Amino acid sequence: MSYSNTPSAQQTAGGAPALVVSAKPVVLAAPGRGEDLQVRVSAPATGGDVPVIVFSHGFGWSMNGYAPLADHWSAQGFAVVQPTHLDSRTLGLPADDPRTPRIWRTRIEDLTRVLDGLDVLEASVPGLQGRLDHSRVAVAGHSWGAQTASTLLGARVLGADGAPGEDLSDPRVTAGVLLALTGLGDDLTPFAAEHFPFMRPSFDTMTAPALVVAGDHDRSHLSTRGPDWFTDGYTHSPGSKSLLTLFGAEHSLGGVSGYEVAETTDENPARVALVQRLTSAYLHSTLNADETGWKAAVTALEEDPDPLGEVRSK
């Protein structure tokens, strides 16, 4: 297992680099999955009652991705747990693997397995045992990972007959951050409808608080609609929700999946920094029941003479 203990590039309130520990791979037994679940755990080096963020990566990625988010969140006082799903390029499953049609469901089970195994994860990372607050848990994800995470918040997948599938929400999860969340399945292209039948979410029962982050230049080849497709999770869900729309952002939202990643088409460090600030503030407000930081962050964005985005809430 690789274990690092280095100052994060992120800054604490006092200006000094925040010391973050990160360990990988931490392995959770996963009978019936075909192989055990590997995760990366990043957390502040000190302090107790640390809230938890379980992060689901986009298609093909792994626990090694999304450093701009994992680094920042852990420096801001969160423990970030990143499982490697079966679709990861690091695992190399062939397209005809019998598990492939069910990977969308296995992804959800991966997140639940992480929640079930928090004690194991704590015990496996040096210096972490007894420091996590299991009562303050959020889920987050990007792209396919956002759809995966949304099911734990109450979203459901519609069957071929249009009826909502099984309720996979988890009461242990009290908030979410959904980045580039795929929209309603009625607007899939024929290719997407044939190959990704699980991309038919219903947000009618996604009642848990969530921040949806969308780019107003994000156009998917899986949808017949434009960038507003990625706002469906906000528009069609009940309860307390916020929407951060990033001006000029495409699917990578400026580069959240990694530093200098080749597939980032809209690289913009300032945009990524905004995502870091707003998501951290939102998670602190929802998990700590203190909206001061969130309101201040939203006000700062509203008062910016050249804003990179806008926030709506309901």
C-alpha positions, 0 to 999 in steps of 0.5 A: 500500500502506498502511503504519503504524508505531505503538505497539500498545495491547498492553504489553510485559513492561516496561509500555511499548507495543510498537511494531508495524508493519503493511502492507496490501495486500501482493499475492501473484500467484495465477494461476487464482484470478481475482484476486491474493491480498491480505494484511495483514502485522503484526509487531514493529518490531524483532528477528529470528527472528520466528515466523509466524502465518497467520490465516484469517478467518471467513465474509465477513471480510477481512485488516482483521478480527480486530484484537484478535488480530492486534494482540496477537500481533504485540505479543507477538513474532509476525508475523501474516499475514492473507489475504483469502479470496474469500468476503470481503464486500470482494470482493463475489463473487456467489453464482452466481460459478463459483468459489463451490462451490470457495471452501472449497478456495481458502481452503486454497490461500490459506494455502499460497500465503502459506507459499510467498510468505513471502520475497515478503512479507518483501521487500514490508514495509519493515524486515521482510526477513530477520527472519522465522523460516520454521521456526516457523510456526503457523496460526490461524483463526476459524469457517470459518477454523478449519476452513480452518486445521485442514486444514494441521494434518492434518484432512481433508474427507470425501467424499459416500461418507464416505471421507477426501479429499486430505491437505492438511497442510503440514509447514511448519506445526507448531502451530495455534489453532482458534477456534470450530472447526466440528464433525463433519458428521454433525450438520449441519442439512439446510440446511447439509448441502445448501449446505456439503457441505465441512463434513464434517471428519475429525479422525482425522489432525489430529496436529499440536499445536493449541489449540481454543477453544470457547464453552459458549454457542455454538449454531450454526444449522448443527448439530443439536447444542449447544455441544459441537459446537465441541469435536469438533476436540479430542475426535476428534483424536490427539496433543497438544491443548488445549481452552480452554472459555470460560464464557458465550461465544458464537460471537464468543468475546467479540469476537475479530473486531474492536473494537465489532463489531456482530455480536458477541453476547457482547461481553466485553473480559475474555473477549477478553483471556483468549483473547489471553493463552492463545493467545499463551502456547500459541503461544510454548510450541509454537513455542519449545519452552518450556512455562513461560509456557503452564503459568503461564497455565493455572495462573493460570486454575485459581487464579482465584476467578472464572474465565472458562474452563477448560483441558483437555489431552491 
